[in-house]
């Protein structure tokens, strides 16, 4: 099967979430890179230049918000979708103002995640 030609960086400190998201993305024909924290995410973004980043917020060390800032400092046009259990409207709005292109609340369906990715890539 032919891929989309797109690469996704999945950032989550929980291994099972990375496995779940990776499975969804591989089935949608994305190449997937994983990072378990914000520092790894920034390094991977700089090195691998993925088309889309799926970012958790609550992680030890450099959290998702700081990692988003770091990634956007590398490329202001980075496509980032936040995937978090946090559904606080104020937090979501601040992340979108910061530069995230989408937000998906955990738990999510594969369809919801893929729709958020498509919208972010089209933005």
Biopython code that builds the backbone (N, CA, C, O; Angstrom):
import numpy as np
from Bio.PDB.StructureBuilder import StructureBuilder

atoms = [
    (1, "UNK", "N", (0.833, -1.187, 0.000)),
    (1, "UNK", "CA", (0.000, 0.000, 0.000)),
    (1, "UNK", "C", (0.868, 1.237, 0.000)),
    (1, "UNK", "O", (1.919, 1.266, 0.641)),
    (2, "UNK", "N", (0.446, 2.231, -0.696)),
    (2, "UNK", "CA", (1.208, 3.460, -0.787)),
    (2, "UNK", "C", (0.857, 4.387, 0.372)),
    (2, "UNK", "O", (-0.307, 4.485, 0.760)),
    (3, "UNK", "N", (1.853, 5.064, 0.921)),
    (3, "UNK", "CA", (1.639, 5.981, 2.036)),
    (3, "UNK", "C", (1.146, 7.332, 1.556)),
    (3, "UNK", "O", (1.024, 7.589, 0.358)),
    (4, "UNK", "N", (0.866, 8.187, 2.529)),
    (4, "UNK", "CA", (0.426, 9.541, 2.208)),
    (4, "UNK", "C", (1.613, 10.413, 1.824)),
    (4, "UNK", "O", (1.450, 11.498, 1.266)),
    (5, "UNK", "N", (2.820, 9.915, 2.136)),
    (5, "UNK", "CA", (4.012, 10.742, 1.936)),
    (5, "UNK", "C", (4.176, 11.733, 3.055)),
    (5, "UNK", "O", (5.019, 12.626, 2.975)),
    (6, "UNK", "N", (3.382, 11.593, 4.106)),
    (6, "UNK", "CA", (3.421, 12.514, 5.234)),
    (6, "UNK", "C", (3.949, 11.829, 6.476)),
    (6, "UNK", "O", (3.750, 10.634, 6.695)),
    (7, "UNK", "N", (4.630, 12.630, 7.283)),
    (7, "UNK", "CA", (5.193, 12.125, 8.528)),
    (7, "UNK", "C", (4.524, 12.824, 9.704)),
    (7, "UNK", "O", (4.311, 14.037, 9.685)),
    (8, "UNK", "N", (4.198, 12.040, 10.724)),
    (8, "UNK", "CA", (3.583, 12.570, 11.937)),
    (8, "UNK", "C", (4.492, 12.303, 13.126)),
    (8, "UNK", "O", (5.042, 11.210, 13.264)),
    (9, "UNK", "N", (4.646, 13.297, 13.976)),
    (9, "UNK", "CA", (5.374, 13.163, 15.234)),
    (9, "UNK", "C", (4.346, 13.054, 16.350)),
    (9, "UNK", "O", (3.557, 13.974, 16.564)),
    (10, "UNK", "N", (4.353, 11.930, 17.062)),
    (10, "UNK", "CA", (3.422, 11.690, 18.160)),
    (10, "UNK", "C", (4.171, 11.898, 19.472)),
    (10, "UNK", "O", (5.137, 11.195, 19.767)),
    (11, "UNK", "N", (3.708, 12.875, 20.254)),
    (11, "UNK", "CA", (4.377, 13.231, 21.509)),
    (11, "UNK", "C", (3.430, 12.960, 22.669)),
    (11, "UNK", "O", (2.401, 13.619, 22.814)),
    (12, "UNK", "N", (3.796, 11.975, 23.497)),
    (12, "UNK", "CA", (2.991, 11.649, 24.678)),
    (12, "UNK", "C", (3.880, 10.893, 25.641)),
    (12, "UNK", "O", (4.658, 10.034, 25.226)),
    (13, "UNK", "N", (3.774, 11.206, 26.927)),
    (13, "UNK", "CA", (4.600, 10.513, 27.909)),
    (13, "UNK", "C", (4.058, 9.138, 28.268)),
    (13, "UNK", "O", (4.728, 8.377, 28.966)),
    (14, "UNK", "N", (2.872, 8.808, 27.810)),
    (14, "UNK", "CA", (2.267, 7.515, 28.065)),
    (14, "UNK", "C", (2.451, 6.619, 26.841)),
    (14, "UNK", "O", (1.934, 6.910, 25.763)),
    (15, "UNK", "N", (3.186, 5.537, 27.022)),
    (15, "UNK", "CA", (3.505, 4.644, 25.902)),
    (15, "UNK", "C", (2.250, 4.101, 25.223)),
    (15, "UNK", "O", (2.215, 3.997, 23.997)),
    (16, "UNK", "N", (1.227, 3.753, 25.991)),
    (16, "UNK", "CA", (0.013, 3.173, 25.391)),
    (16, "UNK", "C", (-0.683, 4.190, 24.484)),
    (16, "UNK", "O", (-1.239, 3.820, 23.450)),
    (17, "UNK", "N", (-0.652, 5.470, 24.869)),
    (17, "UNK", "CA", (-1.252, 6.491, 23.995)),
    (17, "UNK", "C", (-0.471, 6.613, 22.697)),
    (17, "UNK", "O", (-1.063, 6.768, 21.629)),
    (18, "UNK", "N", (0.849, 6.544, 22.777)),
    (18, "UNK", "CA", (1.650, 6.590, 21.556)),
    (18, "UNK", "C", (1.318, 5.397, 20.663)),
    (18, "UNK", "O", (1.230, 5.541, 19.444)),
    (19, "UNK", "N", (1.135, 4.231, 21.258)),
    (19, "UNK", "CA", (0.784, 3.032, 20.484)),
    (19, "UNK", "C", (-0.576, 3.210, 19.806)),
    (19, "UNK", "O", (-0.733, 2.891, 18.627)),
    (20, "UNK", "N", (-1.545, 3.715, 20.546)),
    (20, "UNK", "CA", (-2.900, 3.909, 20.004)),
    (20, "UNK", "C", (-2.878, 4.905, 18.845)),
    (20, "UNK", "O", (-3.429, 4.637, 17.778)),
    (21, "UNK", "N", (-2.243, 6.048, 19.061)),
    (21, "UNK", "CA", (-2.203, 7.081, 18.024)),
    (21, "UNK", "C", (-1.392, 6.586, 16.818)),
    (21, "UNK", "O", (-1.771, 6.823, 15.671)),
    (22, "UNK", "N", (-0.289, 5.909, 17.081)),
    (22, "UNK", "CA", (0.523, 5.385, 15.983)),
    (22, "UNK", "C", (-0.283, 4.412, 15.133)),
    (22, "UNK", "O", (-0.207, 4.459, 13.905)),
    (23, "UNK", "N", (-1.048, 3.538, 15.762)),
    (23, "UNK", "CA", (-1.865, 2.570, 15.020)),
    (23, "UNK", "C", (-2.861, 3.294, 14.103)),
    (23, "UNK", "O", (-3.031, 2.918, 12.943)),
    (24, "UNK", "N", (-3.507, 4.322, 14.626)),
    (24, "UNK", "CA", (-4.469, 5.091, 13.823)),
    (24, "UNK", "C", (-3.761, 5.715, 12.620)),
    (24, "UNK", "O", (-4.260, 5.660, 11.496)),
    (25, "UNK", "N", (-2.599, 6.306, 12.870)),
    (25, "UNK", "CA", (-1.874, 7.000, 11.809)),
    (25, "UNK", "C", (-1.288, 6.038, 10.778)),
    (25, "UNK", "O", (-1.318, 6.321, 9.581)),
    (26, "UNK", "N", (-0.761, 4.915, 11.228)),
    (26, "UNK", "CA", (-0.212, 3.930, 10.290)),
    (26, "UNK", "C", (-1.328, 3.390, 9.390)),
    (26, "UNK", "O", (-1.121, 3.197, 8.192)),
    (27, "UNK", "N", (-2.506, 3.148, 9.967)),
    (27, "UNK", "CA", (-3.644, 2.692, 9.164)),
    (27, "UNK", "C", (-4.072, 3.750, 8.148)),
    (27, "UNK", "O", (-4.636, 3.422, 7.104)),
    (28, "UNK", "N", (-3.801, 5.023, 8.456)),
    (28, "UNK", "CA", (-4.106, 6.122, 7.530)),
    (28, "UNK", "C", (-2.907, 6.430, 6.629)),
    (28, "UNK", "O", (-2.900, 7.427, 5.907)),
    (29, "UNK", "N", (-1.896, 5.559, 6.682)),
    (29, "UNK", "CA", (-0.725, 5.617, 5.789)),
    (29, "UNK", "C", (0.230, 6.765, 6.079)),
    (29, "UNK", "O", (0.837, 7.320, 5.163)),
    (30, "UNK", "N", (0.360, 7.119, 7.346)),
    (30, "UNK", "CA", (1.369, 8.097, 7.753)),
    (30, "UNK", "C", (2.618, 7.352, 8.212)),
    (30, "UNK", "O", (2.529, 6.248, 8.748)),
    (31, "UNK", "N", (3.773, 7.958, 7.999)),
    (31, "UNK", "CA", (4.994, 7.512, 8.655)),
    (31, "UNK", "C", (4.982, 8.162, 10.025)),
    (31, "UNK", "O", (4.636, 9.337, 10.143)),
    (32, "UNK", "N", (5.351, 7.424, 11.065)),
    (32, "UNK", "CA", (5.203, 7.923, 12.432)),
    (32, "UNK", "C", (6.541, 7.924, 13.164)),
    (32, "UNK", "O", (7.303, 6.958, 13.121)),
    (33, "UNK", "N", (6.796, 9.039, 13.833)),
    (33, "UNK", "CA", (7.937, 9.216, 14.727)),
    (33, "UNK", "C", (7.346, 9.432, 16.114)),
    (33, "UNK", "O", (6.301, 10.068, 16.250)),
    (34, "UNK", "N", (8.009, 8.905, 17.151)),
    (34, "UNK", "CA", (7.497, 9.057, 18.511)),
    (34, "UNK", "C", (8.466, 9.832, 19.394)),
    (34, "UNK", "O", (9.683, 9.754, 19.224)),
    (35, "UNK", "N", (7.907, 10.577, 20.334)),
    (35, "UNK", "CA", (8.685, 11.253, 21.376)),
    (35, "UNK", "C", (7.913, 11.108, 22.682)),
    (35, "UNK", "O", (6.684, 11.180, 22.694)),
    (36, "UNK", "N", (8.640, 10.903, 23.787)),
    (36, "UNK", "CA", (7.969, 10.682, 25.068)),
    (36, "UNK", "C", (7.951, 11.908, 25.967)),
    (36, "UNK", "O", (7.416, 11.861, 27.075)),
    (37, "UNK", "N", (8.540, 13.019, 25.491)),
    (37, "UNK", "CA", (8.505, 14.251, 26.280)),
    (37, "UNK", "C", (8.764, 15.453, 25.374)),
    (37, "UNK", "O", (9.070, 15.308, 24.190)),
    (38, "UNK", "N", (8.633, 16.632, 25.956)),
    (38, "UNK", "CA", (8.773, 17.860, 25.178)),
    (38, "UNK", "C", (10.156, 18.068, 24.600)),
    (38, "UNK", "O", (10.288, 18.531, 23.467)),
    (39, "UNK", "N", (11.200, 17.731, 25.364)),
    (39, "UNK", "CA", (12.568, 17.907, 24.864)),
    (39, "UNK", "C", (12.810, 17.021, 23.642)),
    (39, "UNK", "O", (13.370, 17.476, 22.644)),
    (40, "UNK", "N", (12.388, 15.756, 23.720)),
    (40, "UNK", "CA", (12.518, 14.853, 22.570)),
    (40, "UNK", "C", (11.716, 15.375, 21.382)),
    (40, "UNK", "O", (12.151, 15.263, 20.236)),
    (41, "UNK", "N", (10.554, 15.940, 21.657)),
    (41, "UNK", "CA", (9.694, 16.458, 20.588)),
    (41, "UNK", "C", (10.389, 17.574, 19.816)),
    (41, "UNK", "O", (10.380, 17.589, 18.585)),
    (42, "UNK", "N", (10.989, 18.505, 20.549)),
    (42, "UNK", "CA", (11.670, 19.635, 19.905)),
    (42, "UNK", "C", (12.853, 19.126, 19.081)),
    (42, "UNK", "O", (13.043, 19.548, 17.940)),
    (43, "UNK", "N", (13.649, 18.220, 19.654)),
    (43, "UNK", "CA", (14.789, 17.652, 18.931)),
    (43, "UNK", "C", (14.336, 16.916, 17.679)),
    (43, "UNK", "O", (14.921, 17.076, 16.608)),
    (44, "UNK", "N", (13.290, 16.106, 17.820)),
    (44, "UNK", "CA", (12.787, 15.334, 16.687)),
    (44, "UNK", "C", (12.218, 16.246, 15.608)),
    (44, "UNK", "O", (12.423, 16.009, 14.417)),
    (45, "UNK", "N", (11.503, 17.286, 16.024)),
    (45, "UNK", "CA", (10.947, 18.210, 15.038)),
    (45, "UNK", "C", (12.071, 18.859, 14.235)),
    (45, "UNK", "O", (11.988, 18.951, 13.010)),
    (46, "UNK", "N", (13.107, 19.302, 14.914)),
    (46, "UNK", "CA", (14.244, 19.945, 14.256)),
    (46, "UNK", "C", (14.932, 18.973, 13.283)),
    (46, "UNK", "O", (15.267, 19.342, 12.158)),
    (47, "UNK", "N", (15.132, 17.748, 13.725)),
    (47, "UNK", "CA", (15.849, 16.744, 12.933)),
    (47, "UNK", "C", (15.004, 16.168, 11.794)),
    (47, "UNK", "O", (15.482, 16.050, 10.665)),
    (48, "UNK", "N", (13.749, 15.809, 12.087)),
    (48, "UNK", "CA", (12.933, 15.033, 11.148)),
    (48, "UNK", "C", (11.954, 15.848, 10.316)),
    (48, "UNK", "O", (11.468, 15.368, 9.292)),
    (49, "UNK", "N", (11.657, 17.070, 10.739)),
    (49, "UNK", "CA", (10.748, 17.962, 10.015)),
    (49, "UNK", "C", (9.421, 17.283, 9.623)),
    (49, "UNK", "O", (9.083, 17.211, 8.441)),
    (50, "UNK", "N", (8.672, 16.785, 10.628)),
    (50, "UNK", "CA", (7.402, 16.119, 10.309)),
    (50, "UNK", "C", (6.367, 17.105, 9.761)),
    (50, "UNK", "O", (6.456, 18.312, 9.985)),
    (51, "UNK", "N", (5.395, 16.567, 9.048)),
    (51, "UNK", "CA", (4.319, 17.382, 8.485)),
    (51, "UNK", "C", (3.310, 17.802, 9.542)),
    (51, "UNK", "O", (2.702, 18.868, 9.445)),
    (52, "UNK", "N", (3.137, 16.948, 10.559)),
    (52, "UNK", "CA", (2.146, 17.207, 11.606)),
    (52, "UNK", "C", (2.704, 16.728, 12.939)),
    (52, "UNK", "O", (3.417, 15.726, 13.002)),
    (53, "UNK", "N", (2.373, 17.454, 14.005)),
    (53, "UNK", "CA", (2.774, 17.071, 15.361)),
    (53, "UNK", "C", (1.509, 16.877, 16.179)),
    (53, "UNK", "O", (0.625, 17.733, 16.177)),
    (54, "UNK", "N", (1.421, 15.754, 16.877)),
    (54, "UNK", "CA", (0.316, 15.490, 17.789)),
    (54, "UNK", "C", (0.899, 15.562, 19.194)),
    (54, "UNK", "O", (1.713, 14.722, 19.578)),
    (55, "UNK", "N", (0.481, 16.565, 19.958)),
    (55, "UNK", "CA", (1.156, 16.936, 21.206)),
    (55, "UNK", "C", (0.269, 16.766, 22.431)),
    (55, "UNK", "O", (-0.811, 17.349, 22.517)),
    (56, "UNK", "N", (0.737, 15.963, 23.372)),
    (56, "UNK", "CA", (0.120, 15.897, 24.695)),
    (56, "UNK", "C", (0.541, 17.147, 25.474)),
    (56, "UNK", "O", (1.537, 17.779, 25.125)),
    (57, "UNK", "N", (-0.187, 17.504, 26.502)),
    (57, "UNK", "CA", (0.161, 18.691, 27.284)),
    (57, "UNK", "C", (0.911, 18.368, 28.567)),
    (57, "UNK", "O", (1.946, 18.970, 28.851)),
    (58, "UNK", "N", (0.400, 17.431, 29.334)),
    (58, "UNK", "CA", (0.943, 17.162, 30.665)),
    (58, "UNK", "C", (2.037, 16.106, 30.589)),
    (58, "UNK", "O", (1.772, 14.909, 30.490)),
    (59, "UNK", "N", (3.292, 16.595, 30.641)),
    (59, "UNK", "CA", (4.457, 15.712, 30.618)),
    (59, "UNK", "C", (5.490, 16.282, 31.578)),
    (59, "UNK", "O", (5.524, 17.488, 31.824)),
    (60, "UNK", "N", (6.331, 15.409, 32.118)),
    (60, "UNK", "CA", (7.414, 15.859, 32.996)),
    (60, "UNK", "C", (8.444, 16.633, 32.181)),
    (60, "UNK", "O", (8.570, 16.446, 30.971)),
    (61, "UNK", "N", (9.175, 17.503, 32.868)),
    (61, "UNK", "CA", (10.205, 18.290, 32.187)),
    (61, "UNK", "C", (9.554, 19.360, 31.338)),
    (61, "UNK", "O", (8.742, 20.144, 31.828)),
    (62, "UNK", "N", (9.908, 19.391, 30.072)),
    (62, "UNK", "CA", (9.311, 20.355, 29.138)),
    (62, "UNK", "C", (7.914, 19.851, 28.793)),
    (62, "UNK", "O", (7.765, 18.813, 28.149)),
    (63, "UNK", "N", (6.897, 20.586, 29.222)),
    (63, "UNK", "CA", (5.517, 20.156, 28.961)),
    (63, "UNK", "C", (5.100, 20.491, 27.533)),
    (63, "UNK", "O", (5.875, 21.068, 26.771)),
    (64, "UNK", "N", (3.884, 20.129, 27.180)),
    (64, "UNK", "CA", (3.402, 20.334, 25.825)),
    (64, "UNK", "C", (3.368, 21.788, 25.393)),
    (64, "UNK", "O", (3.709, 22.103, 24.252)),
    (65, "UNK", "N", (2.961, 22.678, 26.286)),
    (65, "UNK", "CA", (2.893, 24.096, 25.924)),
    (65, "UNK", "C", (4.287, 24.636, 25.610)),
    (65, "UNK", "O", (4.469, 25.349, 24.623)),
    (66, "UNK", "N", (5.263, 24.302, 26.440)),
    (66, "UNK", "CA", (6.638, 24.751, 26.193)),
    (66, "UNK", "C", (7.192, 24.114, 24.915)),
    (66, "UNK", "O", (7.918, 24.759, 24.158)),
    (67, "UNK", "N", (6.848, 22.848, 24.680)),
    (67, "UNK", "CA", (7.307, 22.174, 23.466)),
    (67, "UNK", "C", (6.695, 22.823, 22.220)),
    (67, "UNK", "O", (7.365, 22.953, 21.195)),
    (68, "UNK", "N", (5.435, 23.227, 22.306)),
    (68, "UNK", "CA", (4.794, 23.921, 21.185)),
    (68, "UNK", "C", (5.551, 25.214, 20.892)),
    (68, "UNK", "O", (5.843, 25.522, 19.737)),
    (69, "UNK", "N", (5.864, 25.964, 21.940)),
    (69, "UNK", "CA", (6.645, 27.199, 21.753)),
    (69, "UNK", "C", (7.987, 26.898, 21.086)),
    (69, "UNK", "O", (8.399, 27.601, 20.163)),
    (70, "UNK", "N", (8.661, 25.853, 21.556)),
    (70, "UNK", "CA", (9.953, 25.478, 20.989)),
    (70, "UNK", "C", (9.856, 25.086, 19.527)),
    (70, "UNK", "O", (10.696, 25.479, 18.718)),
    (71, "UNK", "N", (8.845, 24.320, 19.190)),
    (71, "UNK", "CA", (8.651, 23.889, 17.800)),
    (71, "UNK", "C", (8.321, 25.082, 16.915)),
    (71, "UNK", "O", (8.845, 25.207, 15.808)),
    (72, "UNK", "N", (7.451, 25.956, 17.407)),
    (72, "UNK", "CA", (7.084, 27.133, 16.610)),
    (72, "UNK", "C", (8.251, 28.103, 16.449)),
    (72, "UNK", "O", (8.289, 28.876, 15.491)),
    (73, "UNK", "N", (9.207, 28.066, 17.387)),
    (73, "UNK", "CA", (10.403, 28.906, 17.221)),
    (73, "UNK", "C", (11.301, 28.355, 16.113)),
    (73, "UNK", "O", (12.067, 29.106, 15.510)),
    (74, "UNK", "N", (11.213, 27.065, 15.844)),
    (74, "UNK", "CA", (11.956, 26.441, 14.749)),
    (74, "UNK", "C", (11.259, 26.709, 13.422)),
    (74, "UNK", "O", (11.894, 27.040, 12.421)),
    (75, "UNK", "N", (9.931, 26.556, 13.442)),
    (75, "UNK", "CA", (9.130, 26.767, 12.231)),
    (75, "UNK", "C", (7.784, 27.350, 12.645)),
    (75, "UNK", "O", (6.936, 26.637, 13.181)),
    (76, "UNK", "N", (7.589, 28.632, 12.400)),
    (76, "UNK", "CA", (6.349, 29.313, 12.793)),
    (76, "UNK", "C", (5.122, 28.744, 12.087)),
    (76, "UNK", "O", (3.996, 28.981, 12.524)),
    (77, "UNK", "N", (5.322, 27.997, 11.007)),
    (77, "UNK", "CA", (4.207, 27.407, 10.270)),
    (77, "UNK", "C", (3.972, 25.946, 10.623)),
    (77, "UNK", "O", (3.231, 25.258, 9.922)),
    (78, "UNK", "N", (4.588, 25.459, 11.695)),
    (78, "UNK", "CA", (4.418, 24.063, 12.105)),
    (78, "UNK", "C", (2.941, 23.761, 12.328)),
    (78, "UNK", "O", (2.194, 24.582, 12.862)),
    (79, "UNK", "N", (2.545, 22.586, 11.915)),
    (79, "UNK", "CA", (1.167, 22.121, 12.101)),
    (79, "UNK", "C", (1.131, 21.251, 13.345)),
    (79, "UNK", "O", (1.682, 20.150, 13.360)),
    (80, "UNK", "N", (0.473, 21.757, 14.401)),
    (80, "UNK", "CA", (0.426, 21.061, 15.685)),
    (80, "UNK", "C", (-1.027, 20.884, 16.100)),
    (80, "UNK", "O", (-1.809, 21.834, 16.113)),
    (81, "UNK", "N", (-1.372, 19.629, 16.444)),
    (81, "UNK", "CA", (-2.685, 19.328, 17.003)),
    (81, "UNK", "C", (-2.448, 18.836, 18.420)),
    (81, "UNK", "O", (-1.707, 17.876, 18.632)),
    (82, "UNK", "N", (-3.071, 19.485, 19.387)),
    (82, "UNK", "CA", (-2.949, 19.091, 20.778)),
    (82, "UNK", "C", (-3.930, 17.953, 21.043)),
    (82, "UNK", "O", (-5.104, 18.031, 20.681)),
    (83, "UNK", "N", (-3.427, 16.891, 21.684)),
    (83, "UNK", "CA", (-4.251, 15.739, 22.065)),
    (83, "UNK", "C", (-4.116, 15.591, 23.576)),
    (83, "UNK", "O", (-3.101, 15.097, 24.065)),
    (84, "UNK", "N", (-5.132, 16.016, 24.312)),
    (84, "UNK", "CA", (-5.016, 16.052, 25.769)),
    (84, "UNK", "C", (-6.363, 15.765, 26.424)),
    (84, "UNK", "O", (-7.421, 15.978, 25.833)),
    (85, "UNK", "N", (-6.295, 15.279, 27.654)),
    (85, "UNK", "CA", (-7.520, 15.063, 28.428)),
    (85, "UNK", "C", (-8.087, 16.381, 28.935)),
    (85, "UNK", "O", (-9.247, 16.441, 29.345)),
    (86, "UNK", "N", (-7.287, 17.424, 28.911)),
    (86, "UNK", "CA", (-7.735, 18.745, 29.356)),
    (86, "UNK", "C", (-8.752, 19.298, 28.365)),
    (86, "UNK", "O", (-8.482, 19.389, 27.167)),
    (87, "UNK", "N", (-9.924, 19.666, 28.877)),
    (87, "UNK", "CA", (-10.948, 20.217, 27.988)),
    (87, "UNK", "C", (-11.344, 21.633, 28.387)),
    (87, "UNK", "O", (-12.350, 22.156, 27.907)),
    (88, "UNK", "N", (-10.562, 22.251, 29.257)),
    (88, "UNK", "CA", (-10.820, 23.612, 29.710)),
    (88, "UNK", "C", (-10.769, 24.570, 28.520)),
    (88, "UNK", "O", (-9.741, 24.680, 27.852)),
    (89, "UNK", "N", (-11.869, 25.255, 28.257)),
    (89, "UNK", "CA", (-11.974, 26.133, 27.088)),
    (89, "UNK", "C", (-10.912, 27.224, 27.093)),
    (89, "UNK", "O", (-10.407, 27.594, 26.033)),
    (90, "UNK", "N", (-10.565, 27.745, 28.264)),
    (90, "UNK", "CA", (-9.546, 28.794, 28.369)),
    (90, "UNK", "C", (-8.183, 28.263, 27.910)),
    (90, "UNK", "O", (-7.465, 28.940, 27.174)),
    (91, "UNK", "N", (-7.839, 27.069, 28.341)),
    (91, "UNK", "CA", (-6.567, 26.455, 27.943)),
    (91, "UNK", "C", (-6.554, 26.197, 26.438)),
    (91, "UNK", "O", (-5.574, 26.501, 25.757)),
    (92, "UNK", "N", (-7.636, 25.640, 25.932)),
    (92, "UNK", "CA", (-7.729, 25.355, 24.495)),
    (92, "UNK", "C", (-7.566, 26.642, 23.690)),
    (92, "UNK", "O", (-6.804, 26.674, 22.724)),
    (93, "UNK", "N", (-8.261, 27.682, 24.071)),
    (93, "UNK", "CA", (-8.180, 28.960, 23.371)),
    (93, "UNK", "C", (-6.756, 29.512, 23.402)),
    (93, "UNK", "O", (-6.260, 29.999, 22.387)),
    (94, "UNK", "N", (-6.104, 29.440, 24.545)),
    (94, "UNK", "CA", (-4.725, 29.923, 24.654)),
    (94, "UNK", "C", (-3.778, 29.140, 23.757)),
    (94, "UNK", "O", (-2.873, 29.721, 23.158)),
    (95, "UNK", "N", (-3.974, 27.833, 23.656)),
    (95, "UNK", "CA", (-3.119, 27.018, 22.787)),
    (95, "UNK", "C", (-3.334, 27.358, 21.319)),
    (95, "UNK", "O", (-2.384, 27.385, 20.536)),
    (96, "UNK", "N", (-4.569, 27.613, 20.953)),
    (96, "UNK", "CA", (-4.856, 27.998, 19.566)),
    (96, "UNK", "C", (-4.269, 29.373, 19.261)),
    (96, "UNK", "O", (-3.758, 29.603, 18.165)),
    (97, "UNK", "N", (-4.342, 30.298, 20.241)),
    (97, "UNK", "CA", (-3.717, 31.614, 20.061)),
    (97, "UNK", "C", (-2.197, 31.499, 19.961)),
    (97, "UNK", "O", (-1.555, 32.253, 19.230)),
    (98, "UNK", "N", (-1.636, 30.556, 20.696)),
    (98, "UNK", "CA", (-0.197, 30.326, 20.680)),
    (98, "UNK", "C", (0.273, 29.847, 19.306)),
    (98, "UNK", "O", (1.387, 30.147, 18.878)),
    (99, "UNK", "N", (-0.602, 29.092, 18.617)),
    (99, "UNK", "CA", (-0.224, 28.615, 17.289)),
    (99, "UNK", "C", (-0.614, 27.191, 16.963)),
    (99, "UNK", "O", (-0.383, 26.731, 15.845)),
    (100, "UNK", "N", (-1.204, 26.478, 17.922)),
    (100, "UNK", "CA", (-1.695, 25.134, 17.621)),
    (100, "UNK", "C", (-2.798, 25.249, 16.570)),
    (100, "UNK", "O", (-3.572, 26.206, 16.570)),
    (101, "UNK", "N", (-2.858, 24.275, 15.689)),
    (101, "UNK", "CA", (-3.842, 24.306, 14.594)),
    (101, "UNK", "C", (-5.093, 23.498, 14.903)),
    (101, "UNK", "O", (-6.048, 23.504, 14.127)),
    (102, "UNK", "N", (-5.090, 22.799, 16.042)),
    (102, "UNK", "CA", (-6.254, 22.008, 16.401)),
    (102, "UNK", "C", (-6.116, 21.439, 17.795)),
    (102, "UNK", "O", (-5.044, 21.475, 18.399)),
    (103, "UNK", "N", (-7.229, 20.908, 18.296)),
    (103, "UNK", "CA", (-7.270, 20.360, 19.641)),
    (103, "UNK", "C", (-8.245, 19.193, 19.652)),
    (103, "UNK", "O", (-9.380, 19.317, 19.193)),
    (104, "UNK", "N", (-7.797, 18.063, 20.178)),
    (104, "UNK", "CA", (-8.654, 16.889, 20.308)),
    (104, "UNK", "C", (-8.593, 16.444, 21.763)),
    (104, "UNK", "O", (-7.509, 16.269, 22.322)),
    (105, "UNK", "N", (-9.761, 16.261, 22.373)),
    (105, "UNK", "CA", (-9.825, 15.842, 23.767)),
    (105, "UNK", "C", (-9.784, 14.326, 23.864)),
    (105, "UNK", "O", (-10.517, 13.628, 23.163)),
    (106, "UNK", "N", (-8.911, 13.815, 24.749)),
    (106, "UNK", "CA", (-8.860, 12.377, 25.017)),
    (106, "UNK", "C", (-10.029, 12.013, 25.919)),
    (106, "UNK", "O", (-10.387, 12.802, 26.793)),
    (107, "UNK", "N", (-10.624, 10.867, 25.741)),
    (107, "UNK", "CA", (-10.397, 9.918, 24.658)),
    (107, "UNK", "C", (-11.057, 10.408, 23.374)),
    (107, "UNK", "O", (-12.050, 11.135, 23.412)),
    (108, "UNK", "N", (-10.498, 10.007, 22.245)),
    (108, "UNK", "CA", (-11.020, 10.439, 20.957)),
    (108, "UNK", "C", (-11.174, 9.224, 20.047)),
    (108, "UNK", "O", (-10.573, 8.173, 20.272)),
    (109, "UNK", "N", (-11.985, 9.396, 19.025)),
    (109, "UNK", "CA", (-12.147, 8.338, 18.031)),
    (109, "UNK", "C", (-11.102, 8.546, 16.933)),
    (109, "UNK", "O", (-10.602, 9.656, 16.748)),
    (110, "UNK", "N", (-10.778, 7.487, 16.217)),
    (110, "UNK", "CA", (-9.858, 7.659, 15.090)),
    (110, "UNK", "C", (-10.352, 8.721, 14.113)),
    (110, "UNK", "O", (-9.560, 9.512, 13.601)),
    (111, "UNK", "N", (-11.653, 8.740, 13.856)),
    (111, "UNK", "CA", (-12.219, 9.710, 12.919)),
    (111, "UNK", "C", (-11.993, 11.149, 13.399)),
    (111, "UNK", "O", (-11.624, 12.020, 12.612)),
    (112, "UNK", "N", (-12.217, 11.389, 14.700)),
    (112, "UNK", "CA", (-12.011, 12.738, 15.242)),
    (112, "UNK", "C", (-10.555, 13.170, 15.105)),
    (112, "UNK", "O", (-10.268, 14.309, 14.736)),
    (113, "UNK", "N", (-9.646, 12.259, 15.403)),
    (113, "UNK", "CA", (-8.222, 12.575, 15.310)),
    (113, "UNK", "C", (-7.824, 12.864, 13.866)),
    (113, "UNK", "O", (-7.145, 13.854, 13.593)),
    (114, "UNK", "N", (-8.245, 12.006, 12.950)),
    (114, "UNK", "CA", (-7.887, 12.197, 11.539)),
    (114, "UNK", "C", (-8.522, 13.453, 10.954)),
    (114, "UNK", "O", (-7.923, 14.109, 10.102)),
    (115, "UNK", "N", (-9.728, 13.794, 11.401)),
    (115, "UNK", "CA", (-10.361, 15.042, 10.943)),
    (115, "UNK", "C", (-9.579, 16.257, 11.434)),
    (115, "UNK", "O", (-9.403, 17.221, 10.689)),
    (116, "UNK", "N", (-9.108, 16.222, 12.688)),
    (116, "UNK", "CA", (-8.330, 17.332, 13.234)),
    (116, "UNK", "C", (-7.000, 17.463, 12.476)),
    (116, "UNK", "O", (-6.544, 18.575, 12.208)),
    (117, "UNK", "N", (-6.390, 16.344, 12.137)),
    (117, "UNK", "CA", (-5.142, 16.360, 11.379)),
    (117, "UNK", "C", (-5.376, 16.945, 9.996)),
    (117, "UNK", "O", (-4.612, 17.797, 9.542)),
    (118, "UNK", "N", (-6.415, 16.498, 9.333)),
    (118, "UNK", "CA", (-6.730, 17.009, 7.988)),
    (118, "UNK", "C", (-6.961, 18.506, 8.014)),
    (118, "UNK", "O", (-6.464, 19.229, 7.150)),
    (119, "UNK", "N", (-7.714, 18.979, 9.004)),
    (119, "UNK", "CA", (-7.985, 20.419, 9.118)),
    (119, "UNK", "C", (-6.702, 21.189, 9.381)),
    (119, "UNK", "O", (-6.505, 22.264, 8.814)),
    (120, "UNK", "N", (-5.823, 20.663, 10.230)),
    (120, "UNK", "CA", (-4.559, 21.342, 10.530)),
    (120, "UNK", "C", (-3.665, 21.400, 9.306)),
    (120, "UNK", "O", (-3.014, 22.415, 9.058)),
    (121, "UNK", "N", (-3.628, 20.330, 8.547)),
    (121, "UNK", "CA", (-2.788, 20.316, 7.344)),
    (121, "UNK", "C", (-3.334, 21.258, 6.266)),
    (121, "UNK", "O", (-2.576, 21.785, 5.451)),
    (122, "UNK", "N", (-4.644, 21.461, 6.268)),
    (122, "UNK", "CA", (-5.265, 22.335, 5.271)),
    (122, "UNK", "C", (-5.175, 23.814, 5.671)),
    (122, "UNK", "O", (-5.342, 24.701, 4.835)),
    (123, "UNK", "N", (-4.910, 24.064, 6.953)),
    (123, "UNK", "CA", (-4.880, 25.444, 7.470)),
    (123, "UNK", "C", (-3.709, 26.233, 6.909)),
    (123, "UNK", "O", (-3.539, 27.406, 7.241)),
]
sb = StructureBuilder()
sb.init_structure("model")
sb.init_model(0)
sb.init_chain("A")
sb.init_seg("    ")
for serial, (resi, resn, name, xyz) in enumerate(atoms, 1):
    if name == "N":
        sb.init_residue(resn, " ", resi, " ")
    sb.init_atom(name, np.array(xyz, "f"), 0.0, 1.0, " ", f" {name:<3s}", serial, name[0])
structure = sb.get_structure()
